[in-house]
């Protein structure tokens, strides 16, 4: 079953460019991971510190493999964003 996920996040004030650059550098590689259908990072044009990360994965196993890879790589952007963000998971029926 396909999994779609949207994460709504806000950068720490003044760090929006750094957060955007972090995802811009990582998105192409993530899109090449097995099971990744889409991995896109969007910036709000009216409030440049607000972002939406949209992910689409073929199945939960592919998403789990991605999460493990992120942990192994030690990716930590928590210092660039306020809180954990709001996550919405949707599965296609």
N, CA and C of each residue as an Amber inpcrd file, in Angstrom:
protein
   279
   0.8360000  -1.1670000   0.0000000   0.0000000   0.0000000   0.0000000
   0.8920000   1.2450000   0.0000000   0.6480000   2.1790000  -0.8970000
   1.4290000   3.4060000  -0.9980000   1.1940000   4.2950000   0.2240000
   2.2380000   5.0060000   0.6150000   2.1780000   5.9180000   1.7590000
   2.5390000   7.3190000   1.2770000   1.6970000   8.2720000   1.5970000
   1.9940000   9.6820000   1.3540000   2.1170000  10.3550000   2.7040000
   3.0270000  11.2940000   2.8060000   3.2190000  12.0040000   4.0590000
   3.4970000  13.4680000   3.7620000   2.8390000  14.3380000   4.5130000
   3.1160000  15.7700000   4.4670000   3.5770000  16.1970000   5.8470000
   4.6770000  16.9300000   5.8890000   5.1730000  17.4640000   7.1450000
   5.2190000  18.9750000   6.9990000   4.4610000  19.6460000   7.8470000
   4.4210000  21.0980000   7.8550000   5.3960000  21.5740000   8.9230000
   6.3530000  22.4140000   8.5300000   7.3610000  22.8430000   9.4950000
   7.6780000  24.3160000   9.3390000   8.2600000  24.8600000  10.3830000
   8.6700000  26.2590000  10.3830000  10.1260000  26.3390000  10.8380000
  10.8810000  27.1400000  10.1290000  12.2860000  27.3240000  10.4850000
  12.4130000  28.2340000  11.7000000  13.4800000  28.0280000  12.4450000
  13.8360000  28.9760000  13.4960000  14.0460000  30.3200000  12.8000000
  13.5890000  31.3770000  13.4260000  13.6700000  32.7020000  12.8100000
  15.0900000  32.9870000  12.2910000  15.1550000  33.3660000  11.0220000
  16.4270000  33.6910000  10.3960000  17.1900000  32.4900000   9.8410000
  16.6390000  31.2740000   9.9690000  17.3520000  30.0770000   9.5190000
  16.6580000  29.3880000   8.3400000  15.6660000  30.0520000   7.7430000
  14.9170000  29.4690000   6.6420000  15.7860000  29.1070000   5.4510000
  16.7460000  29.9670000   5.1220000  17.6290000  29.6770000   3.9870000
  18.4750000  28.4310000   4.2500000  18.9280000  28.2710000   5.4830000
  19.7250000  27.0860000   5.8320000  18.8880000  25.8100000   5.7620000
  17.6470000  25.8940000   6.2380000  16.7700000  24.7290000   6.1940000
  16.4780000  24.3600000   4.7420000  16.1910000  25.3580000   3.9220000
  15.9290000  25.1030000   2.4990000  17.1560000  24.4910000   1.8200000
  18.3370000  24.9950000   2.1280000  19.5650000  24.4710000   1.5220000
  19.8230000  23.0290000   1.9490000  19.5000000  22.7150000   3.1970000
  19.6900000  21.3500000   3.6850000  18.8560000  20.3630000   2.8660000
  17.5990000  20.6950000   2.6500000  16.7440000  19.8000000   1.8730000
  17.1090000  19.8150000   0.3970000  17.4710000  20.9630000  -0.1330000
  17.8540000  21.0330000  -1.5520000  19.0430000  20.1240000  -1.8310000
  19.9460000  20.0290000  -0.8810000  21.1120000  19.1680000  -1.0550000
  20.8080000  17.6890000  -0.9070000  19.7960000  17.3530000  -0.1100000
  19.4880000  15.9550000   0.1700000  18.4080000  15.3570000  -0.7210000
  17.4970000  16.1860000  -1.2220000  16.3470000  15.6650000  -1.9940000
  16.7410000  14.7990000  -3.1840000  17.6940000  15.2010000  -4.0300000
  18.0110000  14.3610000  -5.1950000  18.4420000  12.9400000  -4.8170000
  19.2480000  12.7870000  -3.7950000  19.6820000  11.4600000  -3.3620000
  18.5470000  10.6330000  -2.7930000  17.6680000  11.2770000  -2.0360000
  16.5350000  10.5610000  -1.4520000  15.6040000  10.0700000  -2.5480000
  15.4230000  10.8630000  -3.5840000  14.5470000  10.4700000  -4.6950000
  15.0540000   9.2030000  -5.3960000  16.3320000   8.8920000  -5.2340000
  16.9230000   7.6980000  -5.8570000  16.8130000   6.4600000  -4.9660000
  16.3540000   6.6250000  -3.7330000  16.2410000   5.4850000  -2.8300000
  15.1670000   4.5100000  -3.3300000  15.3750000   3.2250000  -3.1220000
  14.3620000   2.2320000  -3.5300000  13.0160000   2.5260000  -2.8770000
  11.9650000   2.5190000  -3.6810000  10.6180000   2.7300000  -3.1710000
  10.1700000   4.1670000  -3.0530000  11.0730000   5.1130000  -3.3340000
  10.6830000   6.5240000  -3.2800000   9.9820000   6.9080000  -4.5830000
   8.7690000   7.3950000  -4.4660000   7.9990000   7.8520000  -5.6200000
   8.1710000   9.3550000  -5.7890000   8.1700000  10.0910000  -4.6750000
   8.3260000  11.5420000  -4.7100000   8.8680000  12.0100000  -3.3690000
   9.7450000  12.9890000  -3.4080000  10.2720000  13.6080000  -2.2020000
  10.5200000  15.0670000  -2.5470000   9.5980000  15.9310000  -2.1400000
   9.6630000  17.3420000  -2.5310000   9.5470000  18.2450000  -1.3130000
  10.2670000  19.3430000  -1.3600000  10.3050000  20.3120000  -0.2670000
   9.8350000  21.6470000  -0.8130000   8.7910000  22.2050000  -0.2120000
   8.1750000  23.4380000  -0.6950000   8.3130000  24.5550000   0.3340000
   8.5280000  25.7660000  -0.1650000   8.6590000  26.9390000   0.6950000
   7.4790000  27.8710000   0.4640000   6.9020000  28.3620000   1.5310000
   5.7840000  29.2940000   1.4620000   6.2860000  30.6340000   0.9200000
   5.6850000  31.1220000  -0.1500000   6.1510000  32.3790000  -0.7560000
   5.7560000  33.5890000   0.0840000   4.7220000  33.4640000   0.9030000
   4.2950000  34.5880000   1.7510000   5.0100000  34.6090000   3.0940000
   5.4510000  33.4600000   3.5510000   6.2100000  33.3610000   4.8000000
   7.3770000  32.4100000   4.5520000   8.5490000  32.9390000   4.2080000
   9.6820000  32.0940000   3.8140000  10.2690000  31.2180000   4.9200000
   9.7390000  31.2990000   6.1280000  10.1830000  30.4080000   7.1980000
   9.2540000  29.2070000   7.3540000   8.2170000  29.0950000   6.5080000
   7.2960000  27.9710000   6.5570000   7.5190000  27.0580000   5.3540000
   7.4810000  25.7410000   5.6120000   7.7850000  24.7500000   4.5850000
   6.8160000  23.5760000   4.6670000   6.7170000  22.8490000   3.5580000
   6.0050000  21.5800000   3.5260000   6.9280000  20.5630000   2.8620000
   7.1380000  19.4560000   3.5420000   7.8630000  18.3270000   2.9720000
   6.8100000  17.3100000   2.5540000   6.8140000  16.9540000   1.2730000
   5.8550000  15.9680000   0.7550000   6.6390000  14.7300000   0.3280000
   6.2680000  13.5860000   0.8990000   6.9190000  12.3160000   0.5830000
   5.8840000  11.3280000   0.0770000   6.2720000  10.5470000  -0.9210000
   5.4520000   9.4360000  -1.3990000   6.3620000   8.2190000  -1.4960000
   5.9270000   7.1250000  -0.8780000   6.6840000   5.8820000  -0.8550000
   5.8060000   4.7470000  -1.3500000   6.4050000   3.7840000  -2.0230000
   5.6460000   2.6490000  -2.5590000   4.9290000   1.8680000  -1.4700000
   5.5720000   1.7800000  -0.3010000   4.9850000   1.0330000   0.8060000
   5.6840000   1.4220000   2.1020000   5.1770000   0.9290000   3.1950000
   5.7280000   1.2770000   4.4950000   7.1480000   0.7440000   4.6850000
   7.4580000  -0.3800000   4.0780000   8.8070000  -0.9390000   4.1800000
   9.8330000   0.0120000   3.5640000   9.5040000   0.6330000   2.4440000
  10.4110000   1.5890000   1.8080000  10.5970000   2.8210000   2.6870000
   9.5140000   3.2950000   3.2970000   9.6100000   4.4400000   4.2060000
  10.4540000   4.0810000   5.4210000  10.2680000   2.8960000   5.9640000
  11.0680000   2.4510000   7.1050000  12.5510000   2.3860000   6.7420000
  12.8630000   1.8800000   5.5480000  14.2600000   1.8050000   5.1050000
  14.8530000   3.2050000   4.9950000  14.0640000   4.1550000   4.5130000
  14.5270000   5.5430000   4.4250000  14.8260000   6.0950000   5.8190000
  13.9360000   5.8530000   6.7550000  14.1490000   6.3470000   8.1260000
  15.4280000   5.7780000   8.7280000  15.6760000   4.5030000   8.5080000
  16.8970000   3.8710000   9.0220000  18.1300000   4.5140000   8.3830000
  18.0710000   4.7560000   7.0910000  19.1910000   5.3930000   6.3920000
  19.4700000   6.7850000   6.9430000  18.4290000   7.5670000   7.1940000
  18.5950000   8.9110000   7.7560000  19.2790000   8.8230000   9.1160000
  18.8630000   7.8630000   9.9450000  19.4950000   7.6810000  11.2530000
  20.9620000   7.2900000  11.1070000  21.2460000   6.3930000  10.1790000
  22.6300000   5.9500000   9.9710000  23.5120000   7.1000000   9.4830000
  22.9510000   7.9810000   8.6930000  23.7040000   9.1160000   8.1640000
  23.8770000  10.2130000   9.2060000  23.1330000  10.1400000  10.2970000
  23.2440000  11.1340000  11.3570000  22.6720000  12.4920000  10.9780000
  21.6850000  12.5080000  10.1050000  21.0740000  13.7680000   9.6810000
  20.2840000  14.3460000  10.8490000  20.6140000  15.5790000  11.2150000
  19.9110000  16.2520000  12.3140000  19.7280000  17.7180000  11.9370000
  18.4990000  18.0910000  11.6580000  18.1990000  19.4840000  11.3140000
  17.3690000  20.1490000  12.4040000  17.2960000  19.5160000  13.5670000
  16.4460000  20.0290000  14.6380000  16.8230000  21.4480000  15.0620000
  18.0770000  21.8330000  14.8930000  18.5050000  23.1790000  15.2680000
  18.0300000  24.2390000  14.2700000  17.5110000  23.7990000  13.1190000
  17.0610000  24.7330000  12.0820000  15.5550000  24.9430000  12.0790000
  14.8180000  24.1240000  12.8050000  13.3610000  24.2470000  12.7490000
  12.7530000  24.3110000  14.1430000  11.5810000  24.9320000  14.1910000
  10.8280000  25.0470000  15.4360000  10.0430000  23.7590000  15.6450000
  10.2470000  23.1020000  16.7510000   9.4900000  21.9030000  17.0790000
   9.6950000  20.7820000  16.0810000   8.8240000  19.7920000  16.1580000
   8.9320000  18.6090000  15.2990000   8.1220000  18.7480000  14.0220000
   7.2890000  19.7630000  13.9350000   6.4280000  19.9170000  12.7720000
   5.1700000  19.0750000  12.9160000   4.2200000  19.3610000  12.0780000
   2.9470000  18.6220000  12.0840000   2.9800000  17.6200000  10.9390000
   2.7480000  16.3370000  11.2280000   2.7970000  15.2820000  10.2260000
   1.3980000  14.7710000   9.9160000   1.1740000  14.5500000   8.6360000
  -0.0630000  13.9200000   8.1740000   0.3150000  12.7490000   7.2900000
  -0.1290000  11.5380000   7.6700000   0.1160000  10.3400000   6.8810000
  -1.1710000   9.9510000   6.1590000  -1.0440000   9.5900000   4.9120000
  -2.2010000   9.1860000   4.1220000  -1.8150000   7.9390000   3.3420000
  -2.6620000   6.9410000   3.3630000  -2.4100000   5.7640000   2.5390000
  -3.4460000   5.7330000   1.4210000  -3.0260000   5.2580000   0.2810000
  -3.9300000   5.1690000  -0.8580000  -4.6970000   3.8700000  -0.7590000
  -5.9860000   3.9590000  -0.9060000  -6.8530000   2.7840000  -0.7860000
  -7.0960000   2.1950000  -2.1590000
